[in-house]
Amino acid sequence: MTTHADVLARAVTTLDGPWDTTRAVAVLRDAGVPVGAGDRAADKQARKALRELRDRGLLVVVPSPGGTVVYRRP
Protein backbone atom coordinates (compact mmCIF):
# COMPACT_ATOMS: atom_id res chain seq x y z
CA MET A 1 0.00 0.00 0.00
CA THR A 2 1.37 3.40 -0.98
CA THR A 3 1.25 6.01 1.78
CA HIS A 4 1.05 9.78 1.60
CA ALA A 5 4.73 9.87 2.55
CA ASP A 6 5.64 7.49 -0.29
CA VAL A 7 3.92 9.73 -2.85
CA LEU A 8 5.52 12.81 -1.36
CA ALA A 9 8.95 11.13 -1.27
CA ARG A 10 8.90 10.70 -5.05
CA ALA A 11 8.20 14.41 -5.49
CA VAL A 12 10.82 15.47 -2.92
CA THR A 13 13.54 13.50 -4.67
CA THR A 14 12.77 15.11 -8.05
CA LEU A 15 11.77 18.68 -7.17
CA ASP A 16 14.04 21.28 -5.58
CA GLY A 17 13.11 24.00 -3.18
CA PRO A 18 11.51 24.29 0.23
CA TRP A 19 8.73 21.99 1.36
CA ASP A 20 5.91 23.18 3.57
CA THR A 21 2.38 21.99 4.25
CA THR A 22 0.88 23.99 1.38
CA ARG A 23 3.26 22.54 -1.19
CA ALA A 24 2.85 19.03 0.18
CA VAL A 25 -0.96 19.24 -0.03
CA ALA A 26 -0.74 20.51 -3.62
CA VAL A 27 1.58 17.66 -4.66
CA LEU A 28 -0.62 15.05 -2.99
CA ARG A 29 -3.78 16.43 -4.60
CA ASP A 30 -2.09 16.67 -8.00
CA ALA A 31 -1.13 13.00 -7.65
CA GLY A 32 -4.78 12.14 -7.02
CA VAL A 33 -4.24 11.16 -3.41
CA PRO A 34 -7.23 11.75 -1.13
CA VAL A 35 -6.02 14.06 1.63
CA GLY A 36 -9.08 14.43 3.77
CA ALA A 37 -12.26 16.44 3.59
CA GLY A 38 -11.33 20.07 4.10
CA ASP A 39 -8.20 22.12 4.39
CA ARG A 40 -7.56 21.31 8.04
CA ALA A 41 -7.59 17.54 7.45
CA ALA A 42 -5.40 17.91 4.36
CA ASP A 43 -2.89 20.03 6.28
CA LYS A 44 -2.77 17.47 9.09
CA GLN A 45 -2.06 14.59 6.72
CA ALA A 46 0.56 16.62 4.83
CA ARG A 47 2.36 17.53 8.08
CA LYS A 48 2.38 13.87 9.10
CA ALA A 49 3.87 12.86 5.74
CA LEU A 50 6.52 15.60 5.95
CA ARG A 51 7.51 14.47 9.45
CA GLU A 52 7.80 10.90 8.22
CA LEU A 53 10.13 12.02 5.42
CA ARG A 54 12.16 13.93 7.99
CA ASP A 55 12.40 10.77 10.10
CA ARG A 56 13.53 8.81 7.01
CA GLY A 57 16.28 11.37 6.41
CA LEU A 58 14.86 12.69 3.12
CA LEU A 59 14.12 16.14 4.57
CA VAL A 60 15.61 18.41 7.22
CA VAL A 61 13.97 21.33 9.01
CA VAL A 62 15.19 24.80 8.04
CA PRO A 63 14.65 28.05 9.94
CA SER A 64 11.59 29.95 8.80
CA PRO A 65 9.76 33.07 9.92
CA GLY A 66 6.46 33.01 11.71
CA GLY A 67 6.87 29.73 13.53
CA THR A 68 5.98 27.60 10.51
CA VAL A 69 7.96 24.48 9.75
CA VAL A 70 9.76 24.35 6.41
CA TYR A 71 11.83 21.45 5.14
CA ARG A 72 14.43 20.95 2.42
CA ARG A 73 16.45 18.06 1.12
CA PRO A 74 19.70 17.53 3.07
N, C-alpha and C positions, 0 to 999 in steps of 0.2 A: 504494500500500500504506500503510495506517495504522500508525503506530508507537506504541509505548507512550507516547512523549512527546506525540504528537498527541492521544491519548485523555486523557492527564493535562492537557494544555493546555486542553481544553474545560472540565474541572472547575475548574481554577485560575482561569479567567476568570469563572466563575459563583459560586464558593464563596469566602467570606472565611475568614480565619484562617490560622494557621501550617500549613506543609506540612513533614512529615517522612516518613521511609521508611514508617512504619506506616500513616499516612494514605494515602500514595500507593499502597501495596499494596492497601489496602481499596478504594480507588476503582477501581483496575485490575481487581480481582477482581469487584467489583459490576458493572462494565461487560462482564464476560464475557471479558476478555482473559487468555489463558494467561500466567502469570508464573513459570513454572518449577516444577519438582517439588521442593517443600520450601521452608521459610521462608528459608533462606540464599540460594537462587537467586532467590526473589521479591524479597528485600531488595536483592540486587545489581542486578536489572533496574530496580527502583524508583529506586535511587540514580542509576543511569545516566540515567533519564528526567528526574529532577529536575535533574541537572547540565546536561542539554541545554536544559531550560527556562530555567535560569539563563543559559546562553550565548546564548539567544535574547532575553534581556532581560525575560522574563515573570516571573521570580522573582529575589529578592536574598537573600543569606545574612543572617541575624540572629543576634546573640549568643545562645547557649544554654548552660545548665549541663551539666556532665558530658562535654564534648567531642563532643556529638552535633551534627550539622548540621541547622539548621532554616531554612526559607525562608519568605518572604512575598512578596506582590505589591508591586512598587515604588510 
